[in-house]
Amino acid sequence: MRNLGIDNYMVEVTTQEGTKQVPYDVKKSLIAVLFGPELRLRAQDLLERDKLARKIDECKEDSILLEEAEYGMVKSAVDSVSGFSRDDVEFVKRVFEASQVEVQKKE
C-alpha cells in the first residue's frame, strides 16, 4: 500500500493587491486529474475512478492509504497531465514519492 499526503499546502499567488498565500487543495486536484480529458476514459474506467475519487474526497485524515492498483491509477493520471506550474511541484512530489507501507490484516 501507499501512504499519500492529501493535506493542503500553501502557495504564493500574485493579485492586484500584491502577493498572498493561499491553500493548494490537494484532494480537489487529485480528483480532477483522475478524470482528465487527456485520459480518454471508457465507461468502466470512469466508474473505477469515481470510486477512488469518493474515497479520497471522504477521507478526513491528512493522508490516505491506497492499494497498489489505486496508487497506479493516481500516478498514471498525474503523469498524463501537461501544463503543470511551479505551484504543482509539491503535489507531484507527493504522488511520485508516496511512501510504501506494509499493512497487516487483523485476525
Secondary structure as UniProt FT lines:
FT   STRAND          2..5
FT   STRAND          9..15
FT   TURN            16..17
FT   STRAND          18..24
FT   HELIX           26..34
FT   HELIX           37..39
FT   HELIX           43..58
FT   STRAND          63..66
FT   HELIX           68..80
FT   HELIX           86..88
FT   HELIX           89..96
FT   STRAND          99..100
//
